[in-house]
Amino acid sequence: MFEYDNEIVESLLSENKDFERLYAKHSQLKQRVDQANAGVEAIDDISLEQLKKEKLLVKDRLASLIEGYRRVHV
């Protein structure tokens, strides 16, 4: 996730608690989605779609924070 912005992500992880919290949440959601898709975690289709939507919302928020950082620091 955000491989092209590694430096910004590292800076935000050390400077911004909200970003750190969201980053951890996204990682957790990604892991659950991956496990569900692999059949490791039993989950119904509706719940899986809800997880995917939540993951996308968190990713969008992270992208917004990255963009804000870029505008100020680049």
Gaussian input, Z-matrix of N, CA and C with variables (Angstrom, degrees):
# hf/3-21g

backbone

0 1
 N
 C     1     B1
 C     2     B2     1     A1
 N     3     B3     2     A2     1     D1
 C     4     B4     3     A3     2     D2
 C     5     B5     4     A4     3     D3
 N     6     B6     5     A5     4     D4
 C     7     B7     6     A6     5     D5
 C     8     B8     7     A7     6     D6
 N     9     B9     8     A8     7     D7
 C    10    B10     9     A9     8     D8
 C    11    B11    10    A10     9     D9
 N    12    B12    11    A11    10    D10
 C    13    B13    12    A12    11    D11
 C    14    B14    13    A13    12    D12
 N    15    B15    14    A14    13    D13
 C    16    B16    15    A15    14    D14
 C    17    B17    16    A16    15    D15
 N    18    B18    17    A17    16    D16
 C    19    B19    18    A18    17    D17
 C    20    B20    19    A19    18    D18
 N    21    B21    20    A20    19    D19
 C    22    B22    21    A21    20    D20
 C    23    B23    22    A22    21    D21
 N    24    B24    23    A23    22    D22
 C    25    B25    24    A24    23    D23
 C    26    B26    25    A25    24    D24
 N    27    B27    26    A26    25    D25
 C    28    B28    27    A27    26    D26
 C    29    B29    28    A28    27    D27
 N    30    B30    29    A29    28    D28
 C    31    B31    30    A30    29    D29
 C    32    B32    31    A31    30    D30
 N    33    B33    32    A32    31    D31
 C    34    B34    33    A33    32    D32
 C    35    B35    34    A34    33    D33
 N    36    B36    35    A35    34    D34
 C    37    B37    36    A36    35    D35
 C    38    B38    37    A37    36    D36
 N    39    B39    38    A38    37    D37
 C    40    B40    39    A39    38    D38
 C    41    B41    40    A40    39    D39
 N    42    B42    41    A41    40    D40
 C    43    B43    42    A42    41    D41
 C    44    B44    43    A43    42    D42
 N    45    B45    44    A44    43    D43
 C    46    B46    45    A45    44    D44
 C    47    B47    46    A46    45    D45
 N    48    B48    47    A47    46    D46
 C    49    B49    48    A48    47    D47
 C    50    B50    49    A49    48    D48
 N    51    B51    50    A50    49    D49
 C    52    B52    51    A51    50    D50
 C    53    B53    52    A52    51    D51
 N    54    B54    53    A53    52    D52
 C    55    B55    54    A54    53    D53
 C    56    B56    55    A55    54    D54
 N    57    B57    56    A56    55    D55
 C    58    B58    57    A57    56    D56
 C    59    B59    58    A58    57    D57
 N    60    B60    59    A59    58    D58
 C    61    B61    60    A60    59    D59
 C    62    B62    61    A61    60    D60
 N    63    B63    62    A62    61    D61
 C    64    B64    63    A63    62    D62
 C    65    B65    64    A64    63    D63
 N    66    B66    65    A65    64    D64
 C    67    B67    66    A66    65    D65
 C    68    B68    67    A67    66    D66
 N    69    B69    68    A68    67    D67
 C    70    B70    69    A69    68    D68
 C    71    B71    70    A70    69    D69
 N    72    B72    71    A71    70    D70
 C    73    B73    72    A72    71    D71
 C    74    B74    73    A73    72    D72
 N    75    B75    74    A74    73    D73
 C    76    B76    75    A75    74    D74
 C    77    B77    76    A76    75    D75
 N    78    B78    77    A77    76    D76
 C    79    B79    78    A78    77    D77
 C    80    B80    79    A79    78    D78
 N    81    B81    80    A80    79    D79
 C    82    B82    81    A81    80    D80
 C    83    B83    82    A82    81    D81
 N    84    B84    83    A83    82    D82
 C    85    B85    84    A84    83    D83
 C    86    B86    85    A85    84    D84
 N    87    B87    86    A86    85    D85
 C    88    B88    87    A87    86    D86
 C    89    B89    88    A88    87    D87
 N    90    B90    89    A89    88    D88
 C    91    B91    90    A90    89    D89
 C    92    B92    91    A91    90    D90
 N    93    B93    92    A92    91    D91
 C    94    B94    93    A93    92    D92
 C    95    B95    94    A94    93    D93
 N    96    B96    95    A95    94    D94
 C    97    B97    96    A96    95    D95
 C    98    B98    97    A97    96    D96
 N    99    B99    98    A98    97    D97
 C   100   B100    99    A99    98    D98
 C   101   B101   100   A100    99    D99
 N   102   B102   101   A101   100   D100
 C   103   B103   102   A102   101   D101
 C   104   B104   103   A103   102   D102
 N   105   B105   104   A104   103   D103
 C   106   B106   105   A105   104   D104
 C   107   B107   106   A106   105   D105
 N   108   B108   107   A107   106   D106
 C   109   B109   108   A108   107   D107
 C   110   B110   109   A109   108   D108
 N   111   B111   110   A110   109   D109
 C   112   B112   111   A111   110   D110
 C   113   B113   112   A112   111   D111
 N   114   B114   113   A113   112   D112
 C   115   B115   114   A114   113   D113
 C   116   B116   115   A115   114   D114
 N   117   B117   116   A116   115   D115
 C   118   B118   117   A117   116   D116
 C   119   B119   118   A118   117   D117
 N   120   B120   119   A119   118   D118
 C   121   B121   120   A120   119   D119
 C   122   B122   121   A121   120   D120
 N   123   B123   122   A122   121   D121
 C   124   B124   123   A123   122   D122
 C   125   B125   124   A124   123   D123
 N   126   B126   125   A125   124   D124
 C   127   B127   126   A126   125   D125
 C   128   B128   127   A127   126   D126
 N   129   B129   128   A128   127   D127
 C   130   B130   129   A129   128   D128
 C   131   B131   130   A130   129   D129
 N   132   B132   131   A131   130   D130
 C   133   B133   132   A132   131   D131
 C   134   B134   133   A133   132   D132
 N   135   B135   134   A134   133   D133
 C   136   B136   135   A135   134   D134
 C   137   B137   136   A136   135   D135
 N   138   B138   137   A137   136   D136
 C   139   B139   138   A138   137   D137
 C   140   B140   139   A139   138   D138
 N   141   B141   140   A140   139   D139
 C   142   B142   141   A141   140   D140
 C   143   B143   142   A142   141   D141
 N   144   B144   143   A143   142   D142
 C   145   B145   144   A144   143   D143
 C   146   B146   145   A145   144   D144
 N   147   B147   146   A146   145   D145
 C   148   B148   147   A147   146   D146
 C   149   B149   148   A148   147   D147
 N   150   B150   149   A149   148   D148
 C   151   B151   150   A150   149   D149
 C   152   B152   151   A151   150   D150
 N   153   B153   152   A152   151   D151
 C   154   B154   153   A153   152   D152
 C   155   B155   154   A154   153   D153
 N   156   B156   155   A155   154   D154
 C   157   B157   156   A156   155   D155
 C   158   B158   157   A157   156   D156
 N   159   B159   158   A158   157   D157
 C   160   B160   159   A159   158   D158
 C   161   B161   160   A160   159   D159
 N   162   B162   161   A161   160   D160
 C   163   B163   162   A162   161   D161
 C   164   B164   163   A163   162   D162
 N   165   B165   164   A164   163   D163
 C   166   B166   165   A165   164   D164
 C   167   B167   166   A166   165   D165
 N   168   B168   167   A167   166   D166
 C   169   B169   168   A168   167   D167
 C   170   B170   169   A169   168   D168
 N   171   B171   170   A170   169   D169
 C   172   B172   171   A171   170   D170
 C   173   B173   172   A172   171   D171
 N   174   B174   173   A173   172   D172
 C   175   B175   174   A174   173   D173
 C   176   B176   175   A175   174   D174
 N   177   B177   176   A176   175   D175
 C   178   B178   177   A177   176   D176
 C   179   B179   178   A178   177   D177
 N   180   B180   179   A179   178   D178
 C   181   B181   180   A180   179   D179
 C   182   B182   181   A181   180   D180
 N   183   B183   182   A182   181   D181
 C   184   B184   183   A183   182   D182
 C   185   B185   184   A184   183   D183
 N   186   B186   185   A185   184   D184
 C   187   B187   186   A186   185   D185
 C   188   B188   187   A187   186   D186
 N   189   B189   188   A188   187   D187
 C   190   B190   189   A189   188   D188
 C   191   B191   190   A190   189   D189
 N   192   B192   191   A191   190   D190
 C   193   B193   192   A192   191   D191
 C   194   B194   193   A193   192   D192
 N   195   B195   194   A194   193   D193
 C   196   B196   195   A195   194   D194
 C   197   B197   196   A196   195   D195
 N   198   B198   197   A197   196   D196
 C   199   B199   198   A198   197   D197
 C   200   B200   199   A199   198   D198
 N   201   B201   200   A200   199   D199
 C   202   B202   201   A201   200   D200
 C   203   B203   202   A202   201   D201
 N   204   B204   203   A203   202   D202
 C   205   B205   204   A204   203   D203
 C   206   B206   205   A205   204   D204
 N   207   B207   206   A206   205   D205
 C   208   B208   207   A207   206   D206
 C   209   B209   208   A208   207   D207
 N   210   B210   209   A209   208   D208
 C   211   B211   210   A210   209   D209
 C   212   B212   211   A211   210   D210
 N   213   B213   212   A212   211   D211
 C   214   B214   213   A213   212   D212
 C   215   B215   214   A214   213   D213
 N   216   B216   215   A215   214   D214
 C   217   B217   216   A216   215   D215
 C   218   B218   217   A217   216   D216
 N   219   B219   218   A218   217   D217
 C   220   B220   219   A219   218   D218
 C   221   B221   220   A220   219   D219

   B1=1.4550
   B2=1.5194
   B3=1.2862
   B4=1.4582
   B5=1.5287
   B6=1.3144
   B7=1.4528
   B8=1.5257
   B9=1.2915
   B10=1.4549
   B11=1.5265
   B12=1.3151
   B13=1.4607
   B14=1.5289
   B15=1.3202
   B16=1.4654
   B17=1.5275
   B18=1.3206
   B19=1.4629
   B20=1.5229
   B21=1.3208
   B22=1.4582
   B23=1.5252
   B24=1.3219
   B25=1.4638
   B26=1.5230
   B27=1.3201
   B28=1.4680
   B29=1.5254
   B30=1.3279
   B31=1.4637
   B32=1.5166
   B33=1.3220
   B34=1.4639
   B35=1.5248
   B36=1.3161
   B37=1.4631
   B38=1.5313
   B39=1.3151
   B40=1.4621
   B41=1.5267
   B42=1.3408
   B43=1.4663
   B44=1.5209
   B45=1.3043
   B46=1.4615
   B47=1.5331
   B48=1.3207
   B49=1.4730
   B50=1.5291
   B51=1.3327
   B52=1.4609
   B53=1.5299
   B54=1.3348
   B55=1.4643
   B56=1.5281
   B57=1.3208
   B58=1.4618
   B59=1.5304
   B60=1.3261
   B61=1.4663
   B62=1.5272
   B63=1.3216
   B64=1.4669
   B65=1.5249
   B66=1.3143
   B67=1.4604
   B68=1.5339
   B69=1.3325
   B70=1.4694
   B71=1.5234
   B72=1.3244
   B73=1.4666
   B74=1.5281
   B75=1.3344
   B76=1.4645
   B77=1.5253
   B78=1.3217
   B79=1.4671
   B80=1.5199
   B81=1.3270
   B82=1.4647
   B83=1.5264
   B84=1.3242
   B85=1.4626
   B86=1.5238
   B87=1.3320
   B88=1.4609
   B89=1.5196
   B90=1.3182
   B91=1.4531
   B92=1.5276
   B93=1.3229
   B94=1.4678
   B95=1.5272
   B96=1.3423
   B97=1.4640
   B98=1.5286
   B99=1.3266
   B100=1.4676
   B101=1.5259
   B102=1.3331
   B103=1.4602
   B104=1.5322
   B105=1.3145
   B106=1.4667
   B107=1.5214
   B108=1.3200
   B109=1.4650
   B110=1.5258
   B111=1.3275
   B112=1.4626
   B113=1.5241
   B114=1.3258
   B115=1.4497
   B116=1.5195
   B117=1.3233
   B118=1.4605
   B119=1.5212
   B120=1.3228
   B121=1.4673
   B122=1.5230
   B123=1.3051
   B124=1.4661
   B125=1.5240
   B126=1.3273
   B127=1.4666
   B128=1.5249
   B129=1.3129
   B130=1.4683
   B131=1.5298
   B132=1.3214
   B133=1.4680
   B134=1.5260
   B135=1.3101
   B136=1.4680
   B137=1.5219
   B138=1.3170
   B139=1.4643
   B140=1.5236
   B141=1.3130
   B142=1.4585
   B143=1.5247
   B144=1.3111
   B145=1.4632
   B146=1.5276
   B147=1.3346
   B148=1.4638
   B149=1.5296
   B150=1.3229
   B151=1.4668
   B152=1.5213
   B153=1.3355
   B154=1.4652
   B155=1.5183
   B156=1.3302
   B157=1.4645
   B158=1.5235
   B159=1.3249
   B160=1.4671
   B161=1.5292
   B162=1.3260
   B163=1.4625
   B164=1.5217
   B165=1.3152
   B166=1.4570
   B167=1.5294
   B168=1.3239
   B169=1.4684
   B170=1.5220
   B171=1.3249
   B172=1.4632
   B173=1.5199
   B174=1.3297
   B175=1.4676
   B176=1.5259
   B177=1.3147
   B178=1.4650
   B179=1.5193
   B180=1.3266
   B181=1.4642
   B182=1.5304
   B183=1.3276
   B184=1.4616
   B185=1.5301
   B186=1.3179
   B187=1.4634
   B188=1.5277
   B189=1.3074
   B190=1.4592
   B191=1.5304
   B192=1.3154
   B193=1.4616
   B194=1.5332
   B195=1.3147
   B196=1.4654
   B197=1.5240
   B198=1.3146
   B199=1.4696
   B200=1.5286
   B201=1.3292
   B202=1.4551
   B203=1.5204
   B204=1.2942
   B205=1.4718
   B206=1.5157
   B207=1.3217
   B208=1.4658
   B209=1.5334
   B210=1.3330
   B211=1.4749
   B212=1.5298
   B213=1.3152
   B214=1.4620
   B215=1.5286
   B216=1.3327
   B217=1.4608
   B218=1.5240
   B219=1.2936
   B220=1.4694
   B221=1.4968
   A1=108.95
   A2=116.83
   A3=124.30
   A4=112.18
   A5=117.10
   A6=121.77
   A7=112.34
   A8=117.31
   A9=122.49
   A10=111.75
   A11=119.05
   A12=123.68
   A13=111.78
   A14=117.24
   A15=120.93
   A16=112.99
   A17=116.98
   A18=119.81
   A19=111.08
   A20=116.91
   A21=121.11
   A22=110.05
   A23=117.42
   A24=121.47
   A25=109.91
   A26=117.50
   A27=120.76
   A28=110.82
   A29=117.27
   A30=120.99
   A31=111.15
   A32=116.31
   A33=119.98
   A34=111.85
   A35=117.20
   A36=119.66
   A37=111.62
   A38=116.18
   A39=118.83
   A40=112.97
   A41=117.68
   A42=121.43
   A43=114.70
   A44=118.21
   A45=120.90
   A46=110.26
   A47=115.76
   A48=120.76
   A49=112.12
   A50=117.37
   A51=120.77
   A52=110.09
   A53=116.35
   A54=120.49
   A55=109.84
   A56=116.72
   A57=121.26
   A58=110.97
   A59=116.30
   A60=121.52
   A61=110.69
   A62=116.09
   A63=120.40
   A64=111.56
   A65=116.77
   A66=121.62
   A67=110.15
   A68=115.86
   A69=120.52
   A70=110.73
   A71=117.05
   A72=121.82
   A73=110.23
   A74=116.84
   A75=120.97
   A76=110.31
   A77=117.10
   A78=120.70
   A79=110.83
   A80=116.42
   A81=121.53
   A82=110.66
   A83=116.95
   A84=120.84
   A85=110.84
   A86=117.11
   A87=120.89
   A88=110.39
   A89=116.69
   A90=120.53
   A91=111.08
   A92=117.69
   A93=121.11
   A94=111.12
   A95=116.89
   A96=120.87
   A97=109.54
   A98=116.79
   A99=120.56
   A100=111.22
   A101=116.67
   A102=120.50
   A103=111.13
   A104=116.33
   A105=119.93
   A106=110.41
   A107=116.60
   A108=120.63
   A109=111.83
   A110=116.46
   A111=120.81
   A112=112.37
   A113=116.64
   A114=120.69
   A115=113.69
   A116=117.06
   A117=121.38
   A118=110.57
   A119=116.12
   A120=121.49
   A121=108.54
   A122=116.23
   A123=120.75
   A124=108.53
   A125=114.72
   A126=120.12
   A127=108.32
   A128=115.86
   A129=118.10
   A130=110.00
   A131=115.43
   A132=121.37
   A133=113.03
   A134=117.17
   A135=120.49
   A136=110.38
   A137=116.85
   A138=120.61
   A139=111.25
   A140=116.75
   A141=120.65
   A142=110.51
   A143=117.04
   A144=120.08
   A145=111.24
   A146=116.53
   A147=120.51
   A148=110.63
   A149=116.77
   A150=120.64
   A151=111.29
   A152=115.60
   A153=119.95
   A154=111.31
   A155=117.05
   A156=120.52
   A157=111.09
   A158=115.90
   A159=119.78
   A160=110.23
   A161=116.66
   A162=121.80
   A163=110.68
   A164=116.73
   A165=121.09
   A166=111.63
   A167=117.26
   A168=120.16
   A169=111.29
   A170=116.34
   A171=120.00
   A172=109.87
   A173=117.03
   A174=120.76
   A175=110.65
   A176=117.64
   A177=121.02
   A178=111.22
   A179=117.06
   A180=121.05
   A181=110.59
   A182=116.74
   A183=120.27
   A184=111.00
   A185=116.70
   A186=121.21
   A187=110.51
   A188=116.83
   A189=121.14
   A190=111.12
   A191=116.86
   A192=120.64
   A193=111.20
   A194=117.12
   A195=121.51
   A196=109.96
   A197=116.44
   A198=120.52
   A199=110.92
   A200=117.37
   A201=121.00
   A202=111.66
   A203=116.32
   A204=120.50
   A205=110.29
   A206=116.40
   A207=121.59
   A208=110.85
   A209=117.17
   A210=120.35
   A211=111.50
   A212=116.94
   A213=121.11
   A214=111.86
   A215=117.77
   A216=121.26
   A217=115.18
   A218=119.06
   A219=119.66
   A220=111.27
   D1=129.48
   D2=177.10
   D3=57.37
   D4=38.60
   D5=-178.80
   D6=-59.02
   D7=-32.44
   D8=-177.76
   D9=-75.94
   D10=-8.93
   D11=-179.20
   D12=-122.41
   D13=35.10
   D14=-174.63
   D15=-54.73
   D16=-43.76
   D17=-178.22
   D18=-63.81
   D19=-43.40
   D20=179.34
   D21=-65.53
   D22=-43.14
   D23=179.27
   D24=-60.34
   D25=-45.40
   D26=179.68
   D27=-61.75
   D28=-41.87
   D29=177.85
   D30=-62.98
   D31=-46.19
   D32=-179.28
   D33=-66.22
   D34=-36.67
   D35=178.69
   D36=-63.43
   D37=-32.86
   D38=-179.70
   D39=-87.20
   D40=-21.12
   D41=-173.63
   D42=-108.03
   D43=-22.93
   D44=-168.67
   D45=-126.50
   D46=108.67
   D47=-178.06
   D48=-64.47
   D49=-35.34
   D50=178.13
   D51=-63.59
   D52=-44.42
   D53=178.15
   D54=-62.43
   D55=-43.96
   D56=179.68
   D57=-59.19
   D58=-43.90
   D59=179.62
   D60=-64.01
   D61=-45.79
   D62=-179.68
   D63=-65.95
   D64=-38.56
   D65=179.15
   D66=-61.87
   D67=-44.67
   D68=178.01
   D69=-64.32
   D70=-41.22
   D71=178.81
   D72=-61.88
   D73=-44.02
   D74=179.52
   D75=-62.31
   D76=-42.65
   D77=179.14
   D78=-61.51
   D79=-42.07
   D80=178.68
   D81=-63.24
   D82=-46.57
   D83=-179.62
   D84=-64.48
   D85=-41.24
   D86=178.90
   D87=-60.72
   D88=-42.83
   D89=179.09
   D90=-62.28
   D91=-43.58
   D92=179.64
   D93=-64.08
   D94=-42.64
   D95=179.07
   D96=-63.49
   D97=-44.99
   D98=179.57
   D99=-61.36
   D100=-42.16
   D101=179.45
   D102=-66.13
   D103=-39.74
   D104=178.45
   D105=-65.03
   D106=-43.25
   D107=179.57
   D108=-64.95
   D109=-30.89
   D110=179.85
   D111=-85.09
   D112=-5.59
   D113=179.59
   D114=84.28
   D115=6.70
   D116=-179.96
   D117=-75.67
   D118=-39.38
   D119=178.23
   D120=-107.13
   D121=122.58
   D122=179.03
   D123=-77.69
   D124=120.50
   D125=-178.35
   D126=-151.87
   D127=142.07
   D128=179.68
   D129=-78.17
   D130=163.65
   D131=-175.08
   D132=-60.67
   D133=-39.08
   D134=-179.01
   D135=-65.80
   D136=-43.85
   D137=178.48
   D138=-65.37
   D139=-38.11
   D140=177.61
   D141=-63.34
   D142=-44.96
   D143=178.32
   D144=-61.93
   D145=-38.04
   D146=177.47
   D147=-63.98
   D148=-42.03
   D149=176.78
   D150=-60.78
   D151=-43.19
   D152=179.37
   D153=-62.97
   D154=-40.81
   D155=178.64
   D156=-64.97
   D157=-42.79
   D158=179.00
   D159=-63.07
   D160=-42.37
   D161=178.44
   D162=-60.56
   D163=-42.26
   D164=179.18
   D165=-65.98
   D166=-40.07
   D167=177.32
   D168=-62.24
   D169=-42.23
   D170=178.71
   D171=-65.48
   D172=-41.77
   D173=179.01
   D174=-62.82
   D175=-40.55
   D176=177.30
   D177=-62.00
   D178=-40.13
   D179=178.39
   D180=-66.09
   D181=-41.22
   D182=176.27
   D183=-61.72
   D184=-43.41
   D185=178.91
   D186=-61.59
   D187=-38.40
   D188=178.04
   D189=-64.25
   D190=-42.95
   D191=178.02
   D192=-65.15
   D193=-38.50
   D194=177.15
   D195=-63.84
   D196=-44.90
   D197=179.72
   D198=-62.70
   D199=-41.39
   D200=177.14
   D201=-62.02
   D202=-41.86
   D203=177.18
   D204=-62.61
   D205=-44.15
   D206=-179.12
   D207=-60.44
   D208=-41.86
   D209=-179.66
   D210=-63.17
   D211=-36.50
   D212=-176.78
   D213=-81.64
   D214=-37.52
   D215=-169.78
   D216=-105.60
   D217=-9.22
   D218=-176.87
   D219=-113.26

